[in-house]
Amino acid sequence: MSVISIMSGTYCGKDEVVESLRASTGYEVVGDAALIDSAQALSGLSRDKIARALTARTSVFNKFNREKERAVAWLRLATAQALAADGLVLDGFCGLLVPGAVTHALRVCLIADIRHRLDAAQAQGVAEKDALRAIRQSDEDCAAWVDTVLHNKDPWSAGLYDILIPMHGMDGARAAGLVMENLGKDAVRTTDASRRAVQDFALAARVGVHLVGEGHDVAVDAKDGTVILTINKNVMLLSRLEEELRAEAARVPGVGAVEVRVGSGFYQTDIYRKVDFEMPSKVLLVDDEREFVQTLSERLSLRDVGSHVVYDGEAALDMVGRDEPEVMILDLKMPGIDGIEVLRRVKRESPAIEVIILTGHGSAQDRDTCMSLGAFAYLQKPVDIEVLSRTLREAHEKIRNRAR
């Protein structure tokens, strides 16, 4: 049995189309929410972190910890495992993870002009202003996802799909009929080759999650049991990286052989960096001494610590709400909201964040107050960078032990 993959713009009648297809085919509908749950169960990552991969917003810490790439790798594995069953409607973004070699997957896109989408939203009782905002955000998410997984800036490009259906002037039943008509064609029938492609997809996905778990960032494909790894960032010692990648990929059961290639991005200026999971990659530095804190961030990056800088307490609290760090290095004396108040609010609202106080103006009383509020450590400026690095490592170890 074939598989149907549905990608749709907001307010384009997708639910009616999917329900009509389910009723006509008896296929199981598997949406993004179910695949996120599956990826969460497989990986142990939080559901929120995985779901964030389907949005346009990328964490400021992502270049250090590749959280988005890890989430996508686990979503790919969840999708590959779901694809082992026949008779599916993949409803949502994750259907685009299915490689083109799986020829029995019929790729469908539903889209309409903006006026139709606004009218459809208003028919559901949504105000035009709110609908327009939702459409724009949804389209941004679609574009970011398609760029991430297919390296295409246009989510509605006809070349990405087998059928692109303009939904203005068309109801869900008629659109479903067009899908059914194409589903019966020989081109999308299951063959031995397409079944082998599903097996290769699953193998590549397993290798992908293993490599990303080891801190690597490479594209992974498979063909007849041979795994193809593509490096798309410049590398100082290419042969050493190739050797390491081959050894790591070979650890995955089912891998027959490993090929390592360089892709088009290899010759760009971006440098390949392996993630060091022994050091924290989401450290928020909060200090109004701009030159000091920027220099500190640079020095920490040389020790594989990923950090982001803000210059006042209000910005720190905003960052915690939007992009929760693992560790915060916090000055006490700042304009506006001072460090003690930031510490108090952070430990009340996000107690999992470990806070290291780093100040040049604190007193013994300040130290006692901070430690009673839950600070991980209290350090004085100027601080030895090795002492700070060791403290960060200890804070990170505490976080990792708590997660186990």
C-alpha positions in Angstrom: 0.0 0.0 0.0 1.1 3.5 -0.7 1.6 6.4 1.7 0.2 9.9 1.4 2.1 12.9 2.7 0.1 16.1 3.2 1.7 19.6 3.5 -0.7 22.5 3.8 -0.9 26.2 4.4 -3.0 27.4 7.3 -6.8 27.8 6.5 -6.5 25.7 3.3 -9.1 23.1 4.2 -6.5 20.4 5.2 -8.6 18.8 7.9 -11.5 18.1 5.5 -9.1 16.7 2.9 -7.4 14.4 5.4 -10.7 13.2 6.9 -12.0 12.4 3.4 -8.8 10.5 2.5 -9.0 8.5 5.8 -12.6 7.6 5.1 -11.9 6.6 1.5 -8.7 4.6 2.1 -9.0 3.4 5.6 -5.4 4.6 6.1 -4.1 5.5 9.5 -3.5 9.3 9.9 -0.2 10.1 11.6 0.3 13.8 12.4 3.2 15.8 13.6 2.0 15.6 17.2 2.2 11.8 17.2 5.6 11.8 15.7 6.8 14.4 18.2 5.6 12.1 21.0 7.4 9.2 19.4 10.6 11.1 19.0 10.4 12.2 22.6 10.0 8.6 23.7 12.9 7.5 21.6 15.3 10.3 22.5 14.4 11.3 26.1 14.5 15.0 24.9 11.7 17.2 26.1 8.6 17.4 24.0 8.9 21.2 23.8 12.5 21.0 22.5 11.4 18.6 19.7 8.3 20.6 18.8 10.4 23.8 18.6 12.3 22.3 15.6 9.1 22.7 13.6 9.0 26.5 14.1 11.0 29.3 12.5 12.5 30.4 15.8 16.0 29.0 16.4 17.6 29.2 19.8 20.5 31.7 20.2 22.4 28.7 21.7 21.8 26.4 18.7 25.2 27.1 17.1 26.7 25.6 20.2 24.5 22.7 21.1 22.7 21.9 17.8 19.5 21.3 19.6 17.4 21.8 16.5 19.5 19.3 14.5 19.2 16.8 17.3 15.4 17.2 17.3 15.2 16.8 13.5 17.3 13.7 13.7 15.0 12.1 16.2 11.9 13.2 14.2 13.5 11.6 11.1 13.9 8.3 13.0 10.3 8.5 14.3 9.0 9.1 10.8 11.1 6.2 9.4 9.7 3.8 12.0 6.2 4.9 11.2 6.8 4.4 7.5 7.5 0.7 8.2 3.8 0.3 8.2 1.8 0.6 5.0 -1.3 2.6 4.5 -0.5 6.0 6.1 -1.5 9.6 5.8 1.4 11.6 7.1 -0.3 14.8 8.1 2.1 17.7 8.5 5.7 18.8 8.3 7.3 15.4 9.0 6.1 13.9 5.7 8.8 16.1 4.0 11.5 14.0 5.8 10.6 11.0 3.6 13.3 10.8 0.9 12.4 10.9 -2.8 13.7 7.3 -3.2 10.6 6.1 -1.4 8.5 6.3 -4.5 5.3 4.9 -3.0 4.9 8.1 -0.9 2.6 10.5 -2.7 3.6 14.0 -1.8 0.7 16.5 -1.7 0.6 20.2 -1.0 -2.5 22.2 -0.3 -2.3 26.0 -0.7 -4.5 28.9 -1.6 -4.3 32.6 -2.2 -4.4 34.9 0.8 -7.9 36.2 0.2 -9.3 32.6 0.3 -7.4 31.8 3.5 -8.6 35.0 5.2 -12.2 34.2 4.2 -11.9 30.7 5.5 -10.5 32.0 8.8 -13.4 34.5 9.1 -15.9 31.7 8.4 -14.4 30.0 11.5 -15.0 33.1 13.6 -11.4 34.4 13.5 -10.9 38.1 13.0 -9.0 39.1 9.9 -6.2 40.8 11.8 -5.6 37.7 13.9 -5.9 35.4 10.9 -3.4 37.4 8.9 -0.9 37.2 11.9 -1.5 33.4 12.1 -1.0 32.9 8.4 2.2 34.9 8.3 3.7 33.0 11.3 2.6 29.6 9.9 4.1 30.5 6.5 7.4 31.5 8.2 7.4 28.1 10.1 6.8 26.3 6.8 9.6 28.1 5.0 12.0 27.6 7.8 11.2 23.8 7.9 11.5 23.3 4.2 14.8 25.2 4.2 16.1 23.0 7.1 15.2 19.6 5.6 15.2 20.3 1.8 17.3 23.4 1.5 14.6 25.2 -0.4 13.4 28.7 0.5 9.9 28.3 -1.0 7.6 25.9 0.9 5.0 26.0 -1.9 7.4 25.2 -4.7 5.7 22.7 -7.1 9.0 20.9 -7.5 8.8 19.6 -3.9 5.6 17.7 -4.4 3.9 15.2 -6.7 0.7 17.2 -6.6 0.2 20.9 -5.7 -3.5 21.6 -5.3 -4.8 25.2 -5.3 -7.6 25.2 -2.8 -9.3 28.4 -3.7 -12.5 27.4 -5.5 -12.1 23.8 -4.5 -13.8 21.9 -1.6 -12.1 19.2 0.4 -13.9 16.3 -1.2 -12.8 17.3 -4.7 -9.2 17.8 -3.5 -9.3 14.4 -1.9 -10.6 12.9 -5.1 -7.6 14.3 -7.0 -5.3 12.7 -4.5 -7.1 9.4 -4.8 -6.9 9.6 -8.6 -3.1 10.0 -8.4 -2.8 7.3 -5.6 -4.0 4.7 -8.1 -1.2 5.4 -10.6 1.6 2.9 -11.2 4.2 5.5 -10.3 3.3 5.5 -6.6 2.7 1.7 -6.1 4.9 -0.1 -3.7 7.8 -1.9 -5.3 10.8 -3.9 -4.0 13.0 -0.9 -4.7 10.8 1.5 -2.8 10.6 -0.9 0.2 14.4 -1.1 0.2 14.4 2.7 0.2 12.3 2.7 3.4 14.9 0.4 5.0 17.7 2.7 3.8 15.8 5.7 5.3 15.5 3.9 8.6 19.2 3.0 8.6 20.2 6.6 7.7 18.0 7.9 10.5 19.6 5.5 13.1 23.1 6.6 12.0 21.9 10.3 12.1 20.8 10.1 15.7 23.9 8.3 16.7 26.2 10.9 15.1 24.3 13.9 16.4 24.4 12.3 19.8 28.2 12.2 19.5 28.3 15.9 18.6 28.6 15.6 14.8 26.7 17.6 12.2 26.7 15.9 8.8 24.1 15.0 6.3 23.3 11.2 6.3 21.9 9.1 3.5 21.9 5.4 2.7 21.7 3.3 -0.4 21.4 -0.5 -0.2 23.0 -0.6 3.2 25.9 1.8 2.4 25.8 4.9 4.5 26.8 8.2 2.8 27.9 11.0 5.0 28.3 14.5 3.6 30.3 17.2 5.3 29.0 20.7 4.5 31.4 22.8 6.6 35.1 23.5 6.3 37.4 21.2 8.3 41.0 21.8 9.2 41.9 18.1 9.5 39.5 16.5 7.0 41.1 13.0 7.0 40.9 12.8 10.8 37.2 13.8 10.8 36.5 11.3 8.0 38.2 8.5 10.0 36.2 9.4 13.1 32.9 9.6 11.2 33.5 6.2 9.6 34.2 4.6 12.9 31.2 6.1 14.6 28.8 5.2 11.8 30.1 1.6 11.7 28.9 1.2 15.3 25.3 1.3 14.2 23.8 -2.2 13.5 23.0 -2.8 9.8 25.7 -0.5 8.4 27.4 -2.3 5.5 29.9 0.3 4.4 30.4 4.0 4.9 31.3 6.7 2.4 32.3 10.2 3.4 32.0 13.1 1.0 32.3 16.8 1.0 29.3 18.8 -0.1 28.8 22.2 -1.6 28.9 23.9 1.7 32.4 22.5 2.5 34.1 25.4 0.7 32.2 28.1 2.6 33.7 30.0 5.6 31.7 28.2 8.2 33.9 25.9 10.3 33.0 22.4 11.4 32.7 22.1 15.1 32.0 19.0 17.1 29.8 19.6 20.2 31.4 18.9 23.5 28.5 17.6 25.7 30.8 17.7 28.8 30.5 21.5 28.9 27.3 23.5 29.0 26.2 25.0 25.7 23.4 27.3 27.0 25.1 29.8 29.3 23.6 33.2 29.7 26.0 35.9 30.7 24.4 38.9 32.5 26.6 41.9 33.2 26.4 45.6 32.4 30.2 45.9 31.9 30.0 45.3 28.2 33.7 44.9 27.4 34.3 42.5 30.3 31.3 40.3 29.5 32.0 40.1 25.8 35.6 39.2 26.4 34.5 36.6 28.9 32.1 35.1 26.3 35.0 34.8 23.8 37.2 33.1 26.4 34.5 30.6 27.3 33.9 29.8 23.6 37.6 28.7 23.4 36.7 26.2 26.1 33.7 24.8 24.2 31.2 26.7 26.3 28.3 28.1 24.3 27.2 31.5 25.7 24.9 34.5 25.0 25.3 37.9 26.5 22.8 40.4 27.8 23.5 43.6 29.7 20.7 44.0 32.3 18.4 42.1 34.5 15.3 42.8 32.4 16.9 41.4 29.3 18.0 38.3 31.3 14.5 37.6 32.5 13.1 38.0 29.0 15.7 35.6 27.7 14.8 33.0 30.4 11.1 33.3 29.3 11.9 32.9 25.6 14.9 30.6 25.4 15.7 29.0 28.8 19.4 28.7 29.4 21.0 25.9 31.4 23.3 28.1 33.4 23.4 31.8 34.2 26.5 33.8 35.2 25.1 36.8 36.9 26.5 40.1 38.1 24.9 41.7 41.2 25.2 45.4 40.6 23.3 46.4 37.5 21.0 49.3 36.6 17.3 48.5 36.9 16.6 45.1 38.2 19.6 44.0 40.3 21.2 40.6 40.3 19.7 39.5 43.6 16.2 40.2 42.3 17.0 38.4 39.0 18.2 35.4 41.0 15.1 35.4 43.2 12.8 35.4 40.1 14.8 32.8 38.2 14.9 30.3 41.0 11.2 30.9 41.6 10.0 30.5 38.0 12.8 28.3 36.5 14.5 26.5 39.3 16.3 24.1 37.0 18.6 26.9 35.9 21.8 26.9 37.8 23.0 30.5 38.7 26.6 31.4 39.3 27.1 34.8 40.8 30.1 36.7 39.5 30.5 40.1 41.1 33.1 42.6 42.0 31.0 44.5 44.5 29.3 41.9 46.7 29.6 41.6 50.5 29.5 38.6 52.8 25.8 39.4 53.4 25.2 39.4 49.7 26.9 36.0 49.4 24.7 34.5 52.2 21.6 35.9 50.6 22.5 34.5 47.1 23.3 31.1 48.4 20.1 31.0 50.5 18.1 31.9 47.3 19.6 28.9 45.5 22.7 30.2 43.7 25.0 27.4 42.6 28.2 29.3 43.4 29.4 32.8 44.4 32.5 34.0 42.7 34.4 37.3 42.9 35.9 39.4 40.1 38.5 39.1 38.8 38.0 35.4 38.4 40.5 32.8 37.2 39.0 31.5 33.9 40.0 27.9 35.0 38.1 28.3 38.2 35.0 29.6 36.3 35.3 26.8 33.7 35.5 24.2 36.5 32.5 25.7 38.2 30.5 25.6 34.9 31.5 22.0 34.4 30.3 21.1 37.9 27.0 23.0 37.3 26.5 21.2 34.1 27.2 17.8 35.7 24.6 18.6 38.3 22.1 19.3 35.5 22.9 16.1 33.7 22.7 14.0 36.8 19.3 15.5 37.5 18.1 14.6 34.0 19.1 10.9 34.4 
